[in-house]
């Protein structure tokens, strides 16, 4: 069995919002996941769908696997830059002269596809 991996980095959305979507498609066959994602009301469904399509294209072009034989073996959303001080923060001034940063969060989405074993 051959595993295929695709990753999207610096998605301008918090990882918590992306995890709501990836929990819906975790462990599904690729064909079913790609048919469910366009109908989810979350904005994160679009980048997740793009990463899955990229992993499917990697499997078909580079390895020669069929789309119908693939399932999502592992999918995760990790924090990207923007949580630490630096470019990911914008000034926002709170009450009584305090500083409250606006955090511009980002995330990295990783998808690993695997072949369905025919036992």
Backbone as ProteinMPNN parsed JSONL, in Angstrom:
{"seq_chain_A": "XXXXXXXXXXXXXXXXXXXXXXXXXXXXXXXXXXXXXXXXXXXXXXXXXXXXXXXXXXXXXXXXXXXXXXXXXXXXXXXXXXXXXXXXXXXXXXXXXXXXXXXXXXXXXXXXXXXXXXX", "coords_chain_A": {"N_chain_A": [[0.842, -1.179, 0.0], [0.518, 2.171, -0.835], [1.213, 5.348, 0.385], [0.057, 8.666, -0.068], [0.804, 12.089, 0.009], [-0.234, 15.443, 0.7], [0.086, 18.948, 1.223], [-1.061, 22.037, 2.472], [0.006, 25.218, 3.149], [-0.009, 28.089, 5.329], [-2.722, 28.948, 5.308], [-5.155, 31.392, 5.516], [-6.744, 31.228, 8.069], [-8.06, 30.175, 11.184], [-6.807, 27.259, 12.844], [-8.607, 25.916, 14.392], [-11.098, 26.425, 13.22], [-10.741, 25.125, 10.808], [-10.507, 22.508, 11.643], [-13.131, 21.813, 12.296], [-14.208, 21.155, 9.843], [-12.488, 19.145, 8.809], [-12.897, 17.087, 10.571], [-15.303, 16.107, 9.733], [-14.777, 14.71, 7.377], [-12.82, 12.858, 7.883], [-11.302, 9.722, 7.456], [-13.001, 8.935, 5.41], [-13.828, 7.583, 2.134], [-12.21, 8.979, -0.761], [-13.809, 9.833, -2.913], [-16.346, 10.11, -1.738], [-15.798, 12.086, 0.184], [-15.109, 14.301, -1.411], [-17.544, 14.756, -2.565], [-19.112, 15.559, -0.435], [-17.944, 17.872, 0.69], [-18.448, 20.357, -0.868], [-20.981, 21.069, 0.004], [-20.912, 21.768, 2.641], [-21.378, 24.304, 5.093], [-19.237, 25.832, 5.971], [-16.473, 28.102, 5.697], [-13.977, 26.988, 5.57], [-14.18, 24.688, 4.111], [-13.531, 24.938, 1.423], [-10.575, 25.338, 1.145], [-9.82, 22.855, 2.279], [-10.928, 21.028, 0.514], [-9.415, 21.639, -1.767], [-6.851, 20.779, -0.986], [-7.254, 18.039, -0.684], [-7.943, 17.38, -3.316], [-5.494, 17.968, -4.507], [-3.851, 16.013, -3.344], [-5.045, 13.749, -4.446], [-4.491, 14.178, -7.14], [-1.709, 13.964, -7.04], [-1.514, 11.244, -6.417], [-2.69, 10.022, -8.658], [-1.197, 10.966, -10.886], [1.589, 10.69, -10.24], [1.956, 8.165, -9.07], [0.076, 6.462, -10.114], [-2.327, 5.511, -9.076], [-5.795, 4.664, -8.631], [-8.572, 6.854, -8.319], [-10.883, 5.917, -7.101], [-9.99, 3.965, -5.388], [-8.869, 5.135, -3.193], [-8.629, 6.406, 0.168], [-9.055, 8.686, 2.94], [-6.497, 8.584, 4.971], [-5.142, 10.0, 6.953], [-5.665, 13.184, 8.271], [-5.006, 16.522, 9.098], [-4.991, 19.659, 10.876], [-2.86, 22.167, 11.625], [-1.475, 24.78, 13.711], [-0.409, 27.72, 12.104], [1.969, 30.327, 11.27], [1.523, 33.459, 12.977], [0.425, 33.31, 15.392], [2.428, 33.79, 17.158], [4.315, 36.686, 18.311], [4.774, 39.364, 16.017], [4.438, 39.597, 12.54], [1.892, 38.57, 12.495], [0.201, 39.899, 14.238], [-1.977, 42.603, 14.974], [-2.356, 46.0, 16.048], [-4.593, 46.728, 18.7], [-6.44, 48.662, 20.78], [-7.307, 48.444, 24.098], [-9.54, 48.879, 26.907], [-8.863, 51.383, 29.413], [-6.314, 52.19, 28.577], [-4.915, 49.938, 27.797], [-3.213, 47.425, 25.82], [-4.425, 45.333, 23.371], [-3.837, 42.773, 21.331], [-4.871, 42.039, 17.967], [-5.116, 38.932, 16.722], [-3.94, 37.538, 13.821], [-4.597, 34.689, 12.676], [-3.28, 31.641, 11.22], [-3.157, 28.545, 9.33], [-1.909, 25.194, 8.766], [-2.655, 22.637, 6.551], [-2.704, 19.177, 6.339], [-2.856, 16.283, 4.378], [-3.108, 12.815, 4.102], [-3.351, 10.222, 1.939], [-4.42, 6.86, 1.353], [-4.349, 3.556, -0.059], [-7.229, 1.478, -0.41], [-7.267, -1.555, 1.221], [-7.485, -4.716, -0.251], [-8.638, -7.296, 1.015]], "CA_chain_A": [[0.0, 0.0, 0.0], [1.313, 3.382, -1.011], [0.595, 6.546, 0.931], [0.289, 9.879, -0.836], [0.684, 13.207, 0.94], [-0.291, 16.805, 0.181], [0.043, 19.891, 2.326], [-1.281, 23.448, 2.157], [0.526, 26.01, 4.252], [-0.35, 29.501, 5.457], [-4.128, 29.208, 5.001], [-5.496, 32.488, 6.441], [-7.907, 30.823, 8.847], [-7.552, 29.499, 12.373], [-6.825, 25.803, 12.762], [-9.823, 25.453, 15.065], [-12.177, 26.468, 12.238], [-10.476, 24.102, 9.797], [-10.75, 21.195, 12.26], [-14.561, 21.507, 12.214], [-14.459, 20.554, 8.531], [-11.742, 17.907, 8.584], [-13.502, 16.027, 11.374], [-16.431, 15.569, 8.969], [-14.338, 13.863, 6.265], [-11.732, 11.966, 8.306], [-11.538, 8.3, 7.26], [-13.926, 8.685, 4.302], [-13.258, 7.439, 0.795], [-11.969, 10.278, -1.388], [-14.959, 10.192, -3.753], [-17.403, 10.582, -0.842], [-15.372, 13.338, 0.812], [-15.196, 15.378, -2.395], [-18.951, 15.057, -2.839], [-19.701, 16.171, 0.755], [-17.336, 19.161, 1.028], [-19.071, 21.568, -1.425], [-22.258, 21.379, 0.64], [-20.711, 22.204, 4.015], [-21.549, 25.761, 5.144], [-18.063, 26.483, 6.537], [-15.536, 28.668, 4.727], [-12.791, 26.14, 5.514], [-14.413, 23.545, 3.221], [-12.854, 25.162, 0.142], [-9.158, 24.937, 1.173], [-9.695, 21.421, 2.562], [-11.207, 20.344, -0.753], [-8.278, 21.843, -2.658], [-5.731, 19.936, -0.557], [-7.61, 16.653, -1.017], [-7.796, 17.251, -4.78], [-4.067, 17.953, -4.795], [-3.334, 14.691, -2.978], [-5.56, 12.801, -5.443], [-3.715, 14.398, -8.365], [-0.395, 13.365, -6.804], [-1.652, 9.789, -6.476], [-2.996, 9.587, -10.024], [-0.138, 11.308, -11.845], [2.931, 10.239, -9.88], [2.01, 6.77, -8.659], [-0.813, 5.687, -10.971], [-3.42, 4.919, -8.318], [-7.137, 5.065, -9.052], [-9.271, 7.705, -7.358], [-11.905, 5.154, -6.38], [-9.34, 3.073, -4.423], [-8.209, 5.925, -2.158], [-9.375, 6.947, 1.294], [-8.288, 9.645, 3.73], [-5.898, 7.852, 6.076], [-4.781, 10.955, 8.002], [-5.863, 14.586, 7.897], [-4.814, 17.334, 10.287], [-4.829, 21.106, 10.73], [-1.958, 22.658, 12.662], [-1.319, 26.23, 13.754], [0.634, 28.313, 11.284], [2.46, 31.56, 11.858], [0.499, 34.445, 13.268], [0.108, 33.21, 16.806], [3.544, 34.411, 17.87], [4.427, 38.117, 18.002], [5.392, 39.667, 14.732], [3.545, 40.041, 11.481], [0.558, 38.04, 12.69], [-0.584, 40.66, 15.2], [-2.304, 43.99, 14.635], [-2.657, 46.691, 17.303], [-5.963, 47.033, 19.089], [-6.277, 49.253, 22.091], [-8.416, 48.102, 24.971], [-9.942, 49.84, 27.919], [-7.91, 51.909, 30.386], [-4.991, 52.348, 27.993], [-4.228, 48.666, 27.596], [-2.975, 46.957, 24.447], [-5.005, 44.019, 23.092], [-3.536, 42.49, 19.922], [-5.737, 41.232, 17.119], [-4.267, 37.872, 16.177], [-4.276, 37.067, 12.473], [-4.159, 33.302, 12.739], [-3.204, 30.878, 9.982], [-3.071, 27.119, 9.607], [-1.336, 24.276, 7.785], [-3.514, 21.461, 6.396], [-1.971, 18.022, 5.82], [-3.71, 15.159, 4.008], [-2.424, 11.595, 3.685], [-4.273, 9.258, 1.339], [-3.919, 5.5, 1.293], [-5.169, 2.641, -0.86], [-8.077, 0.544, 0.326], [-6.7, -2.903, 1.118], [-8.456, -5.688, -0.775], [-8.4, -8.581, 1.667]], "C_chain_A": [[0.883, 1.237, 0.0], [0.56, 4.579, -0.449], [1.014, 7.763, 0.13], [-0.028, 11.054, 0.077], [0.588, 14.52, 0.176], [-0.464, 17.74, 1.366], [-0.206, 21.29, 1.784], [-0.854, 24.255, 3.369], [0.008, 27.44, 4.171], [-1.763, 29.808, 4.971], [-4.609, 30.275, 5.985], [-6.793, 32.229, 7.207], [-7.381, 30.063, 10.062], [-7.704, 27.989, 12.228], [-8.074, 25.233, 13.413], [-11.001, 25.426, 14.089], [-11.989, 25.405, 11.162], [-10.772, 22.715, 10.356], [-12.222, 20.82, 12.261], [-14.885, 20.775, 10.914], [-13.742, 19.224, 8.392], [-12.261, 16.77, 9.442], [-14.687, 15.383, 10.656], [-15.98, 14.533, 7.932], [-13.249, 12.865, 6.643], [-12.143, 10.509, 8.124], [-12.46, 7.956, 6.1], [-13.167, 8.302, 3.033], [-13.181, 8.806, 0.117], [-13.173, 10.743, -2.197], [-16.089, 10.742, -2.891], [-17.042, 11.926, -0.214], [-15.497, 14.506, -0.159], [-16.634, 15.702, -2.765], [-19.631, 15.743, -1.652], [-19.209, 17.61, 0.951], [-18.0, 20.386, 0.386], [-20.366, 21.979, -0.723], [-22.125, 21.765, 2.106], [-20.757, 23.732, 4.07], [-20.311, 26.521, 5.633], [-17.12, 26.977, 5.438], [-14.3, 27.789, 4.572], [-12.973, 24.955, 4.569], [-13.667, 23.705, 1.899], [-11.366, 24.818, 0.201], [-8.954, 23.456, 1.474], [-9.934, 20.625, 1.284], [-10.036, 20.472, -1.722], [-7.098, 20.954, -2.288], [-6.023, 18.471, -0.887], [-7.482, 16.422, -2.516], [-6.325, 17.211, -5.186], [-3.453, 16.597, -4.468], [-3.803, 13.633, -3.968], [-4.784, 12.945, -6.75], [-2.308, 13.825, -8.226], [-0.46, 11.847, -6.952], [-1.862, 9.308, -7.906], [-1.825, 9.806, -10.972], [1.195, 10.641, -11.5], [3.017, 8.743, -9.609], [1.116, 5.879, -9.508], [-1.935, 4.988, -10.23], [-4.758, 5.443, -8.827], [-7.802, 5.857, -7.94], [-10.263, 6.918, -6.514], [-11.308, 4.219, -5.327], [-8.739, 3.812, -3.232], [-9.174, 6.316, -1.041], [-8.464, 7.861, 2.1], [-7.778, 8.922, 4.969], [-5.581, 8.778, 7.248], [-5.026, 12.354, 7.475], [-5.745, 15.409, 9.168], [-4.692, 18.806, 9.905], [-4.009, 21.598, 11.918], [-1.886, 24.181, 12.604], [-0.178, 26.665, 12.86], [1.162, 29.56, 11.958], [1.321, 32.555, 12.05], [0.08, 34.394, 14.712], [1.197, 33.883, 17.623], [3.619, 35.899, 17.516], [5.138, 38.334, 16.674], [4.344, 40.109, 13.74], [2.101, 39.593, 11.699], [-0.296, 38.807, 13.666], [-0.794, 42.088, 14.715], [-2.668, 44.706, 15.93], [-4.149, 46.931, 17.481], [-5.868, 47.522, 20.521], [-7.524, 49.018, 22.914], [-8.703, 49.199, 25.98], [-8.803, 50.193, 28.856], [-6.478, 51.903, 29.852], [-4.241, 51.067, 27.753], [-4.137, 48.321, 26.117], [-3.539, 45.555, 24.313], [-4.756, 43.692, 21.622], [-4.662, 41.734, 19.234], [-4.833, 40.196, 16.475], [-4.786, 37.438, 14.818], [-3.756, 35.638, 12.365], [-4.112, 32.669, 11.354], [-3.037, 29.406, 10.338], [-2.394, 26.39, 8.451], [-2.227, 23.035, 7.753], [-2.696, 20.355, 5.747], [-2.945, 16.888, 5.569], [-2.822, 14.004, 3.582], [-3.486, 10.629, 3.183], [-3.608, 7.89, 1.29], [-4.863, 4.669, 0.449], [-6.012, 1.757, 0.043], [-7.513, -0.859, 0.125], [-7.801, -3.878, 0.693], [-8.145, -7.051, -0.204], [-9.566, -9.517, 1.454]], "O_chain_A": [[1.862, 1.327, 0.741], [-0.606, 4.792, -0.778], [2.163, 7.884, -0.295], [-1.005, 11.024, 0.825], [1.235, 14.701, -0.855], [-1.073, 17.386, 2.376], [0.364, 21.683, 0.766], [-1.305, 24.0, 4.485], [-0.361, 27.932, 3.105], [-1.982, 30.815, 4.297], [-4.48, 30.077, 7.193], [-7.796, 32.917, 7.017], [-6.362, 29.379, 9.971], [-8.623, 27.508, 11.565], [-8.547, 24.169, 13.015], [-11.814, 24.503, 14.128], [-12.966, 24.847, 10.661], [-11.237, 21.84, 9.626], [-12.549, 19.634, 12.23], [-15.734, 19.884, 10.889], [-14.331, 18.261, 7.902], [-12.088, 15.604, 9.087], [-15.035, 14.237, 10.94], [-16.713, 13.588, 7.64], [-12.801, 12.098, 5.791], [-13.21, 10.102, 8.584], [-12.679, 6.774, 5.832], [-11.998, 8.654, 2.876], [-13.996, 9.687, 0.394], [-13.519, 11.923, -2.168], [-16.726, 11.728, -3.262], [-17.896, 12.805, -0.096], [-15.943, 15.586, 0.227], [-16.918, 16.806, -3.23], [-20.628, 16.439, -1.84], [-19.991, 18.477, 1.342], [-18.109, 21.406, 1.067], [-20.798, 23.125, -0.85], [-23.129, 22.06, 2.754], [-20.225, 24.39, 3.177], [-20.343, 27.749, 5.701], [-16.989, 26.35, 4.387], [-13.639, 27.844, 3.535], [-11.995, 24.276, 4.255], [-13.22, 22.717, 1.318], [-10.913, 24.048, -0.646], [-8.003, 22.856, 0.971], [-9.223, 19.66, 1.006], [-9.703, 19.516, -2.422], [-6.417, 20.429, -3.169], [-5.129, 17.745, -1.322], [-6.971, 15.387, -2.944], [-5.958, 16.49, -6.114], [-2.629, 16.088, -5.228], [-3.049, 12.718, -4.299], [-4.457, 11.947, -7.394], [-1.769, 13.264, -9.181], [0.433, 11.237, -7.541], [-1.283, 8.303, -8.32], [-1.497, 8.929, -11.771], [1.856, 10.088, -12.379], [4.041, 8.12, -9.889], [1.36, 4.678, -9.616], [-2.448, 3.973, -10.703], [-4.835, 6.537, -9.386], [-7.616, 5.564, -6.759], [-10.458, 7.223, -5.337], [-12.033, 3.727, -4.462], [-8.158, 3.182, -2.349], [-10.364, 6.529, -1.269], [-7.242, 7.812, 1.957], [-8.536, 8.675, 5.906], [-5.733, 8.389, 8.406], [-4.636, 12.674, 6.352], [-6.311, 15.049, 10.2], [-4.34, 19.15, 8.777], [-4.419, 21.459, 13.07], [-2.197, 24.791, 11.581], [0.89, 26.054, 12.857], [0.83, 29.822, 13.114], [0.296, 32.493, 11.371], [-0.552, 35.324, 15.213], [0.92, 34.48, 18.663], [3.04, 36.321, 16.516], [6.003, 37.551, 16.282], [3.463, 40.905, 14.066], [1.182, 40.187, 11.135], [-1.434, 38.408, 13.914], [0.097, 42.698, 14.125], [-3.235, 44.086, 16.83], [-4.862, 47.285, 16.542], [-5.276, 46.859, 21.373], [-8.638, 49.339, 22.501], [-8.165, 50.302, 25.897], [-7.888, 49.396, 29.066], [-5.537, 51.638, 30.6], [-3.032, 51.1, 27.524], [-4.875, 48.847, 25.285], [-3.16, 44.668, 25.078], [-5.399, 44.275, 20.749], [-5.323, 40.892, 19.843], [-3.89, 40.543, 15.763], [-5.936, 37.02, 14.685], [-2.6, 35.416, 12.002], [-4.807, 33.101, 10.435], [-2.806, 29.059, 11.496], [-2.315, 26.889, 7.329], [-2.521, 22.449, 8.795], [-2.062, 20.576, 4.715], [-3.763, 16.561, 6.428], [-1.893, 14.184, 2.794], [-4.406, 10.265, 3.915], [-2.385, 7.783, 1.197], [-6.027, 5.024, 0.261], [-5.576, 1.342, 1.117], [-7.306, -1.296, -1.007], [-8.91, -3.852, 1.227], [-7.478, -7.868, -0.839], [-9.543, -10.651, 1.933]]}, "name": "protein", "num_of_chains": 1, "seq": "XXXXXXXXXXXXXXXXXXXXXXXXXXXXXXXXXXXXXXXXXXXXXXXXXXXXXXXXXXXXXXXXXXXXXXXXXXXXXXXXXXXXXXXXXXXXXXXXXXXXXXXXXXXXXXXXXXXXXXX"}
